[in-house]
Amino acid sequence: MKTVVLLSILLVAPRAFAHHSFGAEYDSAKPITLTGVVTRIDWSNPHVYIYLAVKGDDGHLVNWALEGHPPNTLRRTGWTRSALKETDAITVTGWMSKDGSNRMAGREVTLPDGKKLFLGPPAQ
């Protein structure tokens, strides 16, 4: 029995330590809105990522990574795998990454048909 408990702890522990808080990664004082074209969607745990090509001020495309809720949470809030596809033009609101990279915590996605879905939690 002790072996089973120990193995369970060892299997769960890396996931628990790998998870991060909003405040550790993102800046709630820096909201951002992006409009661009979806280049990839990664429906995996612990968070879904949407990758977006956004036209920069200089006219060049800039690639962004948008972090959202886990897949199961998104399904419960209305998302399906077919709700969004590569090449869709979308608008996303959220918060900038603290490290200045082209990453953001996504909050709300406006789909091509105008429907809005939550991608992640409000700022914390």
Secondary structure in CASP SS format (residue, H / E / C, confidence):
PFRMAT SS
TARGET T0000
AUTHOR 0000-0000-0000
METHOD secondary structure of the structure
MODEL  1
M C 1.00
K H 1.00
T H 1.00
V H 1.00
V H 1.00
L H 1.00
L H 1.00
S H 1.00
I H 1.00
L H 1.00
L H 1.00
V H 1.00
A H 1.00
P H 1.00
R H 1.00
A H 1.00
F H 1.00
A H 1.00
H C 1.00
H C 1.00
S C 1.00
F H 1.00
G H 1.00
A H 1.00
E H 1.00
Y E 1.00
D E 1.00
S E 1.00
A E 1.00
K E 1.00
P E 1.00
I E 1.00
T E 1.00
L E 1.00
T E 1.00
G E 1.00
V E 1.00
V E 1.00
T E 1.00
R E 1.00
I E 1.00
D E 1.00
W C 1.00
S C 1.00
N C 1.00
P C 1.00
H C 1.00
V C 1.00
Y E 1.00
I E 1.00
Y E 1.00
L E 1.00
A E 1.00
V E 1.00
K E 1.00
G C 1.00
D C 1.00
D C 1.00
G C 1.00
H C 1.00
L E 1.00
V E 1.00
N E 1.00
W E 1.00
A E 1.00
L E 1.00
E E 1.00
G C 1.00
H C 1.00
P C 1.00
P H 1.00
N H 1.00
T H 1.00
L H 1.00
R H 1.00
R H 1.00
T C 1.00
G C 1.00
W C 1.00
T C 1.00
R C 1.00
S C 1.00
A C 1.00
L C 1.00
K C 1.00
E C 1.00
T C 1.00
D C 1.00
A E 1.00
I E 1.00
T E 1.00
V E 1.00
T E 1.00
G E 1.00
W E 1.00
M E 1.00
S E 1.00
K C 1.00
D C 1.00
G C 1.00
S C 1.00
N C 1.00
R E 1.00
M E 1.00
A E 1.00
G E 1.00
R E 1.00
E E 1.00
V E 1.00
T E 1.00
L C 1.00
P C 1.00
D C 1.00
G C 1.00
K C 1.00
K E 1.00
L E 1.00
F E 1.00
L C 1.00
G C 1.00
P C 1.00
P C 1.00
A C 1.00
Q C 1.00
END
